[in-house]
Structure formats: structure tokens, C-alpha cells
Amino acid sequence: MRGVDLKRFRKELKLKQVEMCRLLSVTKGFYSNLESGKRSITEEMEKKIMTILNIDGGHASVEAKIDFLRIRFKTLDVQTVIEKLLHMDMNWFTHESRGFYHYTETFSYGAIRIFRNLENVNMGIMLDLSGDGCRQLEEVFEEDNDRSWTEFFRSLYDDDIFGVGVLVDTKVTRIDIALDELIVEGQENFDLYVLKEKMEQGLVDTTFKNFDFNGGFAYEHQKMVNKGLSLYFGSRQSPLYFNFYQKDYELARKENMSVEEARKKHEIKNRYEIRLSDEKAFLFVEYFLSSGESLDWLVKEIINQSLTVYDIEDDVRVYCKAWYDVIDKLEGLKLSVQAEKPSIEKTLRWLSNYLAPSLKMIKEIDSLLGTNELMERIDLAELKEKHEEIIELVCLDAKDLLFTSNPNVSVRNYMEKEFDLEGEYPF
């Protein structure tokens, strides 16, 4: 049993860390180290956990996590981003007079990085979270009354964050989802070579126009090392990109150990990475917040809409069971929310707070004098291009835009007006 499994069991049972400490008769520090992986779970402790929680020791075959996140804020107010969005202390961060991606300064707390250029307000602020940065922020969530990614994403659209009446354009410009296929006793892992062969045999229907793969051996540490197989769907410049690879071989190379040792230590076979950038990242969060769907369902849907994998049985194409067994076992991002349309809700809240009293006054005057001044002025008003774009974005189903393989020109143009897109910044 790993720390991540222990944490998942606790979350599913809706137990707090202090409650687990009481059940296991251990200190808070000792238990925190178990969940974080800083202390290994002994066989004796594993048996104790399994007995107390009444579980069989099994865990999900595929675990999902947010593994990269980049958000742009059209403001220079770093302190508000840190304190009101991240729920962290400004004093925790170190400041450097250098940056990346044309930014000139960096605020960092471990792998949590914020970039700013005081001389160019149009660049805004960039929050940059690597995989380690996402894990660090989740630790902050843990201490912050078990705050979730759902609550974090929703807070991006809170009108009061930057001050009453201050509306800051905020856009998620990249989000990566990592799916780790675990090694579970008694269960077979998917063979990525099978997917490669099916691509070559025409047994995969895909919306991607590009497919590539990499593998072979490399001479490292005075020996030949198997690099493992990597499959690439799409291109790094496209807003949707898949990278599937044999994680056990990567870990073995990285830690200079055998593949068998890497499998035993990490219990991971394959990794499936889903990268969404620019308009796809924007639409992913928009649809997530507005649909009420869970993140795990949304990721499954993106994969299934992009790849359909077949077997041949009795000369007839059927769905590939081995592949869909992997996708259907996806767990770990169950963050269901109630439906909300961020764009229109923001406008309505602003209208309610600042214009509604004046509009009601004119309505009352119209009623008393028998005039129709209010509606006449509304009818005569001319919508600007910005307003037309908002109408289009709100009324057009984000799901259709997210899942289509056609370029989302309107959404991309909408984003380009506020920020430079990811193409400006090579990875």
C-alpha cells in the first residue's frame, strides 16, 4: 500500500486526518508522513489499516491527477492571487528579479511559481504549476479545510477576489491530466505495443491528424537501457495532445534501477497524459464548471471522442476490451459541481450589484409617468463586438466546442484579444 492509496481510502470514507490518527493510534506528523510518502507503510501497518477500514487492500487500476496547470490573470496584483486564490501567505514566497516566458520577475514557493512583468500590464500574471507544483497546492488544500480543485477553479470567477467592482480577465491556458495505470496483482496491464500495432493496422479511429512513436535503447551508466515505448497523438503545437508511454521504463532509467525494481517500488505500468492548451484548456474548465459533470467523466469523454480502438472477431470489428478496461477504470478526479455559466453569471452579478437599483428607479418613473423610457433606451443600445462574443460563448454549447476536432476560431480569437497564447512559449 502506498501513501496515495491511504489518502484515497480516507477521502472516500470522508475521514479527516485527525480521525485516522485516532483510529490508528499514531501522531499527526507520523500519519502525514505516511500519506505524503515520506515514510513507507510497513506490512504490519498495512494490515492494521485494512482491518480498521474494513477493506481488501485493493485500489483503483488507473489513478488520475492534474499534472500541469497554467493560468493567466490580466492584473499585476500578485498578492491577491497568492492570498485570495491560492490561500497562501505572501511571506512564504521568495522573489527573484528574473523570470521566464518574457516575464521579468518570479515569485516562488517550491514548485509553485508566479511570473510578472511590471513594465507590461498586458502580459498580466502567469501562475505556473508543474506536477510537483500541483501536488504542493493539494497539500495546501488539505490544510485549508480539504479545499478541492473544484472550489479553486470556481474561485477564479469570484468577482470580489480583486476588490468590489474590479473585474479581472482570467483564463486557464493549459491543463494537463496524468492517468497512471497501476500494477495490481491478478490484473493484466495494457500493452501499448498493441495500440501502436492497431494504429498501423487501421484499427483505431482518431480525430488526430498526426501520430508518432518513439522507443529503442540508449547506452547509459555503461549499459544498454530500454527506453520504453512512447506514443504521440497530435502535435505539441495543437490545443489537444496525447502522450502515452511506459512509465515503468522511464522510472527505471531515471532512478538507475531495473524495470522490475521500478515496478515493485512505484507500482505503475503506463502513463496516459492528456494536454489541453489555449482554447481547449479554456473550454475544459468552462464546461467542467457549467455542466455539473465530474472530472473523471470529462477526461474519459475526451479520450473516447479522440480515439476509438477496435479488435477483429470473426472478421467483424468490435470494441477493444483491453483498452476500454483501462479507460473505464479511471478514478481520482471525482469533483462534481452544480451547473454554472461563469461568463453570464459574472455579468449578472455585476448588473445586480451596480446597475439594478438605477434601472429599477427608471422603471418606477416610467410606471408613474406612463412612459417607456427604459425599454426604448435598451432597444436603441448598440452591442459592441465584445458583447456579441460573450453571447456566442454563453449560448454555444461548450461541450460541442471542446469535443470537436475543428479549430475553435471564435474562442481562440476571444482569448487572443486578452492574452498571448501558448504558442508564444515553447515547452
JORA-V726218 format. One line per field, one symbol per residue. ss: DSSP state (A for helix, B for strand, O for the rest). phi: phi as a letter, one per 30 degrees, with the letter a starting at -180 (. if undefined). burial: b if it has 16 or more other C-alpha atoms within 10 Angstrom, else e. Layout:
BEGIN
ss=???
phi=???
burial=???
END
This chain:
BEGIN
ss=OOAAAAAAAAAAOOOOAAAAAAAAOOOAAAAAAAAAOOOOOOAAAAAAAAAAAOOOOOOOOBBBBBBBBBBBBOOOOAAAAAAAAOOOOAAAOBBBOOOOOOOOBBBBBOOBBBBBOOOOAAAOBBBBBOAAAAAAAAAAAAAOOOOOAAAAAAAOOOOOOOOOOOOOOBBBBBBBBBBBBBOOOOOOOOOAAAAAAAAAAOOBBBOOOOBBBBOOBBBBOOBBBBOOOBBBBOOOOOOBBBBBBBAAAAAAAAAOOOAAAAAAAAOBBBBBBBBBBOAAAAAAAAAAAAAOOOAAAAAAAAAAAABBBBBBBOOBBBBOAAAAAAAAOBBOOOOOOOOOOAAAAAAAAAAAAAAAAAAAAAAAAAAAAOOOAAAAAAAAOOOOAAAAAAAAAAAOOAAAAAAOOOOOAAAAAAAAOOOOOAAAOOO
phi=.ceddeddeddddhcdedddeddchbdddddeddddidbddddddddddddddhbcidbedbccadcabbbcbdacddededdccdhbceddcccbdaabhidcbbcbbicdbbcabdcbdddicccbcdedddddddddeedchhecdeddddddcddcecjdicccdbbdcabcccccddcbeicdcdcddddedddddicbdbddcbbbbbajbbdbhiadbddicbcbcibddddbbcbcadddddddddchbddddddddchbccbcccccbhdddededededccidddddddedddddcbbcbccbhibdbdddeddddddcebjbdbdbddaceddddddddeddcceeddddddddeddcicbdddddddddcddeeddddedddddddddddddddeddddddedddcbdddedbdc
burial=bbbebbbbbbeeeeeebeebbeeeeeeeeebbebbbeeeebeeeebbebbeeeeeeeebbbbbbbbbbbbbbbbbbebebbbeebbbbebeebeeeeebeeebbbbbbbebbbbbbbbeeeebbbbbbbbbebbbbbbebbeeeeeeebbeebbebbbbebbeeeebbebbbbbbbbbbbbbbbeeeebbebeebbebbeeebbebbbeeeeeeeeeeeeeeeebbbbbbbbbbbbebbbbbbbbbbbbbbbbeeeeebeebbeeebbbbbbbbbbbbbbbbbbbbbbbbbebbbbbbbbebbeebebbbbeeeeeeeebebbbebbeebbbbebbbeebbbeeeeeeebeeeeeeeeeeebbeeeeeeeeeebeeeeeeeeeeeeeeeeeebeeeebbebbbeeeebeebeebbeebbebbeeeee
END
